[in-house]
Amino acid sequence: MDKFFKLQKRGTTVSREIIGGITTFLAMSYILAVNPQILSGAGLNWGAVFTATGVSAAIATLVMAFLANLPVALAPGLGLNAFFTYTVVLGMGCTPAFALTAVLLEGILFVVLSLFGIREAIINSIPVGLRKAVAVGIGLFITLIGLSSAGIITGDAGTPIAFVNLNGEHMSAIVGLIGLVITIALYILNVPGAVLLGIAITTIIGIPFGVTTVPENFSPISTPAAPSLFMFEWSNVLTLKFFTVFFTFLFTDLFDTIGTLLGVAEQGNLKDKNGNVLNAKGALLSDSIGTIVGACMGTSTVTSFVESSSGVAAGARTGLASVVTAVLFLIALFLSPLFALIPACATAPALIFVGFLMMRSVVGVDFRDPSEGIPAFITIMVMPFAYSISKGISFGIISYVLCKIFARKAKEIPLVTWILAVVFLFDIIFEAVK
């Protein structure tokens, strides 16, 4: 095991990988409830999507473990599932089968691009300063996710965003903040598995506060429903509407995955001697395979999850942690009532705390050089405020090219970065006029 996963070489142990894998699972397990809820709005069966979510997440994460040896977990992505339901099906009037066909073909194209190293070349073309900024931006992004999921922030206070009043109406926020204090204390005291322990303790504390609910006649065992297999619609694949949906899935998934890999690699120092993501080709192939599996089973695009950062914070450094996460996804198919006991406010402290850990990458950005600092700032700013990793990268790349041109340093811009900037610019223009 040590030889295969290179535990000693990466300065980790079996116990740390297990803790990291469990932590990642707990931080992202909400997707098992949220994804079926969103996709059922498109007319898909809740139970079938639940099974498809768990199985596709497990398969993709196992592929990540064995092909890339990285502590990165995958599952149907938030944002992409919302686009699937609210834009494609409800907004454009398409069938779920139409959307699943676009997801399938996106996954197949990504396999080809990954095998030929095209996606890897895109990652390596992103300047070092922007890579650091991506890590920081993701940190703030998942901090915002944590604050929101715990109900700590609100948009109903007369300002765009504000903290809620910590009174009896906001018990979830109170428990989340208590959990954050506990997590910080455990981490400063160098307690092993501080993030995981924080989640467990916060869940228990939530019982008397009424945010952790244990049903009467509680039974942890449940039988998973059968997924909806091969639900595709081929009659409209050559239409303009299909290509619009297809390319939206394509670009959003591409740069969400790239952003997550860059952020996790930066946080866990999982980089080669050139500063590039370790085993990037295998990592990118993993989400491609996961997307194909997910589409065949009836769920939206599978992508790398930023919550993997919480597992890295708990000590995960190899694919062994991903194996643990994948196994837990499979177990969760039969123990959904048990994992459902963990409230969002119990995993929120882990996400918020990881924001601090990822913020440390900001010292690697040269803010003294405006042509480096301004694009980094824009990348960091856009991710949480636009609630999108991919938008943060796109605006960051465009601003990087512009700033280098203004600074008369255009020769420093790699060719692929030029191409990406043009593609992103056209994407923004297309989105504005459609």
LUMTORTI-70584 format. One record per residue (C-alpha): residue in one letter; x negated, y, z negated. Coordinates in steps of 0.25 Angstrom, whole numbers, plus 5000, padded with zeros to 4 digits. Each point is the difference from the previous one (the first is absolute). Layout:
// LUMTORTI-70584
  r    px    py    pz
  A     X     Y     Z
...
This chain:
// LUMTORTI-70584
  r    px    py    pz
  M  5000  5000  5000
  D  4989  5010  4996
  K  4993  4997  5013
  F  5012  5001  5009
  F  5005  5013  4994
  K  4987  5005  4997
  L  5004  5004  4985
  Q  4986  5001  4995
  K  4995  5009  5011
  R  5012  5010  4998
  G  4998  5000  4985
  T  5013  4993  4996
  T  5005  4988  4993
  V  5012  4990  5002
  S  5007  5006  4988
  R  4999  5014  5006
  E  5005  4996  5013
  I  5012  4993  4994
  I  5003  5012  4992
  G  4998  5009  5012
  G  5009  4991  5008
  I  5011  5000  4990
  T  4999  5015  4998
  T  5002  5003  5015
  F  5012  4991  5000
  L  5006  5006  4989
  A  4998  5014  5006
  M  5006  4997  5013
  S  5010  4989  4996
  Y  5011  5011  5001
  I  4999  4997  5015
  L  5008  4987  4998
  A  5012  5008  4995
  V  4998  5013  5008
  N  4998  4994  5014
  P  5013  4991  5000
  Q  5008  5012  4995
  I  4995  5009  5011
  L  5001  4989  5011
  S  5014  4996  4996
  G  5004  5014  5003
  A  4997  4996  5015
  G  5009  4988  4999
  L  4990  4989  4996
  N  5003  4990  4989
  W  4994  5004  4986
  G  4996  4986  4996
  A  4994  4997  5014
  V  4992  5013  4999
  F  4995  4997  4986
  T  4995  4987  5005
  A  4994  5005  5012
  T  4993  5011  4992
  G  4994  4991  4990
  V  4995  4989  5010
  S  4994  5011  5010
  A  4993  5007  4989
  A  4994  4987  4995
  I  4996  4995  5014
  A  4994  5014  5004
  T  4992  5001  4986
  L  4995  4986  5002
  V  4995  5003  5013
  M  4993  5013  4995
  A  4994  4991  4989
  F  4993  4990  5009
  L  4997  5008  5012
  A  4996  5013  4994
  N  4997  4996  4985
  L  5006  5013  4995
  P  5009  5003  4988
  V  5011  5006  5009
  A  5014  4996  5000
  L  5010  5001  5011
  A  5015  5001  5001
  P  5011  5006  5008
  G  4997  5015  4999
  L  5008  5011  4994
  G  5003  5011  5010
  L  4999  4990  5011
  N  5013  4993  4994
  A  5007  5013  4999
  F  4997  5004  5014
  F  5005  4986  5004
  T  5013  5002  4993
  Y  5003  5015  5000
  T  4994  5004  5013
  V  5001  4988  5010
  V  5012  4993  4995
  L  5009  5010  4994
  G  4995  5013  5007
  M  4997  4994  5014
  G  5011  4990  5000
  C  4991  4988  5002
  T  5002  4986  4995
  P  4991  4994  4989
  A  4995  4990  5011
  F  4996  5012  5009
  A  4991  5005  4989
  L  4994  4987  4996
  T  4996  4998  5015
  A  4993  5013  4999
  V  4993  4995  4987
  L  4996  4987  5006
  L  4994  5006  5013
  E  4992  5010  4991
  G  4994  4989  4992
  I  4996  4992  5013
  L  4994  5013  5006
  F  4992  5002  4986
  V  4995  4986  5001
  V  4994  5003  5013
  L  4994  5013  4996
  S  4994  4994  4987
  L  4994  4989  5008
  F  4993  5009  5009
  G  4995  5009  4989
  I  5008  5012  5005
  R  5007  5003  4986
  E  4987  4998  4993
  A  4993  5010  5010
  I  5011  5010  4996
  I  4997  4998  4985
  N  4985  5002  5002
  S  5003  5013  5008
  I  5006  5007  4989
  P  4989  5010  4994
  V  4994  4997  4986
  G  5006  5012  4994
  L  5014  4997  5005
  R  4998  4985  4994
  K  4998  5006  4986
  A  5012  5009  5002
  V  5009  4989  5004
  A  4996  4993  4987
  V  5004  5012  4992
  G  5012  5003  5008
  I  5005  4985  4998
  G  4997  5002  4985
  L  5009  5012  4999
  F  5011  4993  5009
  I  5001  4988  4991
  T  5000  5009  4988
  L  5012  5007  5006
  I  5006  4986  5003
  G  4998  4997  4985
  L  5005  5013  4995
  S  5013  4998  5008
  S  5002  4986  4997
  A  5000  5002  4985
  G  5009  5012  5002
  I  4990  5010  4994
  I  5001  5010  5011
  T  5013  5005  5006
  G  5004  5010  5012
  D  5013  5004  4993
  A  4993  5011  4990
  G  5001  5012  5009
  T  4986  4998  5006
  P  4995  4990  5011
  I  4995  4991  4989
  A  4999  5000  4985
  F  4999  4991  4987
  V  5013  4996  4994
  N  5004  5004  4986
  L  4995  4989  4991
  N  5014  4997  4993
  G  5009  4989  4998
  E  5005  5001  5015
  H  4986  4996  5005
  M  4996  4988  4992
  S  4993  4994  5013
  A  4991  5013  5000
  I  4997  4999  4985
  V  4996  4985  5001
  G  4992  5003  5012
  L  4992  5011  4993
  I  4998  4991  4988
  G  4995  4989  5009
  L  4990  5010  5007
  V  4994  5004  4986
  I  4999  4985  4997
  T  4993  4997  5013
  I  4990  5012  4998
  A  4997  4995  4986
  L  4997  4986  5004
  Y  4991  5004  5011
  I  4992  5010  4992
  L  4998  4989  4989
  N  4995  4991  5012
  V  5011  4989  4997
  P  4999  4990  5011
  G  5013  5000  5009
  A  5004  5014  4995
  V  5009  5003  5011
  L  5007  4986  5000
  L  5002  5001  4985
  G  5005  5014  5001
  I  5011  4994  5009
  A  5004  4989  4991
  I  5000  5008  4987
  T  5008  5011  5007
  T  5010  4990  5005
  I  5002  4995  4985
  I  5001  5014  4995
  G  5011  5003  5010
  I  5009  4990  4994
  P  5004  5008  4988
  F  5001  5013  5009
  G  5010  4993  5009
  V  4992  5000  5013
  T  4995  4986  4999
  T  5013  4992  5001
  V  5001  4985  4996
  P  5013  4994  5005
  E  5009  4991  4992
  N  4998  4985  5003
  F  4987  5004  5007
  S  4994  4989  5009
  P  4987  5003  5006
  I  5002  4989  5011
  S  5007  5004  5014
  T  5001  4993  5013
  P  4995  5008  5012
  A  5009  5003  5011
  A  4997  4995  5015
  P  4993  5011  5008
  S  5006  5005  5013
  L  4991  4993  5010
  F  4996  5006  5014
  M  5011  5010  5001
  F  4995  5008  5013
  E  5007  5007  5011
  W  4992  5000  5013
  S  5010  5007  5009
  N  4996  5014  4997
  V  4984  4999  4999
  L  4998  5008  5013
  T  5008  5012  4996
  L  4995  5014  4995
  K  5007  4998  4987
  F  4993  4987  4997
  F  4986  5006  5003
  T  5003  5012  4991
  V  5003  4991  4989
  F  4989  4991  5003
  F  4989  5011  5000
  T  5005  5006  4987
  F  4999  4987  4993
  L  4986  4998  5007
  F  4994  5013  4996
  T  5006  5001  4986
  D  4995  4986  4996
  L  4986  5002  5007
  F  4997  5012  4991
  D  5007  4996  4988
  T  4991  4987  5000
  I  4987  5008  5003
  G  5003  5010  4989
  T  5002  4989  4990
  L  4988  4992  5004
  L  4991  5012  4999
  G  5006  5004  4987
  V  4998  4986  4994
  A  4986  4999  5006
  E  4996  5013  4994
  Q  5005  4997  4986
  G  4994  4986  4999
  N  4988  5003  5008
  L  5004  4989  5010
  K  4991  5006  5011
  D  4988  4995  5009
  K  4987  5007  5001
  N  5006  5010  5010
  G  5011  5004  4991
  N  5011  4993  5008
  V  5011  4991  4994
  L  4995  4986  4997
  N  5006  4989  5010
  A  5009  5011  5006
  K  5003  4991  5012
  G  5006  4989  4991
  A  5007  5010  4992
  L  5007  5006  5012
  L  5003  4987  5006
  S  5007  4996  4986
  D  5011  5011  5001
  S  5002  4996  5015
  I  5003  4986  4997
  G  5008  5004  4988
  T  5009  5009  5009
  I  5002  4989  5010
  V  5004  4990  4989
  G  5009  5011  4993
  A  5007  5003  5014
  C  5002  4985  5002
  M  5007  4999  4986
  G  5008  5012  5001
  T  4993  5012  4993
  S  4993  5013  5004
  T  4985  5002  5003
  V  4990  4994  4990
  T  4989  5009  4996
  S  4989  5002  4989
  F  5005  5006  4987
  V  4994  5011  4993
  E  5004  4994  4987
  S  4988  4990  5003
  S  4992  5012  4993
  S  5006  4996  4987
  G  4994  4986  5001
  V  4986  5006  5004
  A  5001  5009  4988
  A  5002  4987  4991
  G  4988  4994  5006
  A  5003  4993  5013
  R  4989  5000  5010
  T  5003  4988  5009
  G  5010  4992  5007
  L  5002  4991  4988
  A  5009  5011  4994
  S  5008  5000  5013
  V  5002  4985  4999
  V  5006  5002  4986
  T  5009  5011  5005
  A  5005  4991  5011
  V  5003  4989  4991
  L  5008  5009  4991
  F  5008  5005  5012
  L  5004  4985  5003
  I  5003  4998  4985
  A  5008  5012  4999
  L  5010  4994  5011
  F  5004  4990  4989
  L  4999  5010  4988
  S  5006  5012  5005
  P  5008  5003  4988
  L  4987  4999  4991
  F  4992  5010  5009
  A  5012  5009  5001
  L  5000  5003  4985
  I  4987  5008  5002
  P  5006  5015  5002
  A  4994  5010  5010
  C  4995  5008  4988
  A  4991  4989  4995
  T  4993  4999  5013
  A  5000  5015  5002
  P  4988  5003  4990
  A  4991  4990  5008
  L  5003  5008  5012
  I  4998  5014  4994
  F  4987  4995  4993
  V  4994  4995  5013
  G  5002  5014  5005
  F  4990  5004  4990
  L  4990  4989  5005
  M  5001  5004  5014
  M  4999  5014  4998
  R  4985  4998  4997
  S  4997  4999  5015
  V  5003  5015  5001
  V  4985  5002  4995
  G  4995  4994  5014
  V  5007  5011  5008
  D  4991  5012  5004
  F  5009  5011  4997
  R  4989  5010  5002
  D  5001  4998  5015
  P  5014  5005  5004
  S  4999  4991  5013
  E  5000  4988  4990
  G  5008  5005  4988
  I  5012  5006  5007
  P  5003  4987  5008
  A  4998  4992  4987
  F  5009  5010  4992
  I  5011  4999  5011
  T  4999  4984  4999
  I  5001  5000  4985
  M  5012  5010  5000
  V  5008  4994  5011
  M  5001  4986  4995
  P  5008  5002  4987
  F  5008  5012  5005
  A  5004  4994  5013
  Y  5001  4986  4993
  S  4993  4994  5011
  I  4986  4994  5001
  S  5000  5000  5015
  K  5004  5015  5001
  G  4988  5003  4990
  I  4991  4993  5010
  S  5005  5006  5012
  F  5000  5015  4995
  G  4986  4997  4994
  I  4995  4995  5013
  I  5006  5012  5008
  S  4995  5010  4991
  Y  4986  4994  4999
  V  4999  5001  5015
  L  5005  5015  5000
  C  4991  5004  4989
  K  4987  4994  5006
  I  5004  5007  5013
  F  5002  5013  4992
  A  4986  4998  4993
  R  4993  4997  5014
  K  4997  4986  4995
  A  5008  4992  5011
  K  4988  4991  5003
  E  5003  4994  4986
  I  5013  4995  5004
  P  5000  4985  5004
  L  5007  4996  5013
  V  5011  4992  4993
  T  5003  5011  4991
  W  5002  5009  5012
  I  5010  4990  5005
  L  5007  4998  4987
  A  5002  5015  4999
  V  5006  5001  5014
  V  5009  4988  4997
  F  5005  5006  4986
  L  5002  5013  5006
  F  5009  4994  5011
  D  5007  4992  4989
  I  5003  5012  4992
  I  5005  5008  5013
  F  5009  4987  5004
  E  5006  4999  4986
  A  5003  5015  5000
  V  5008  5000  5013
  K  5007  4986  5000
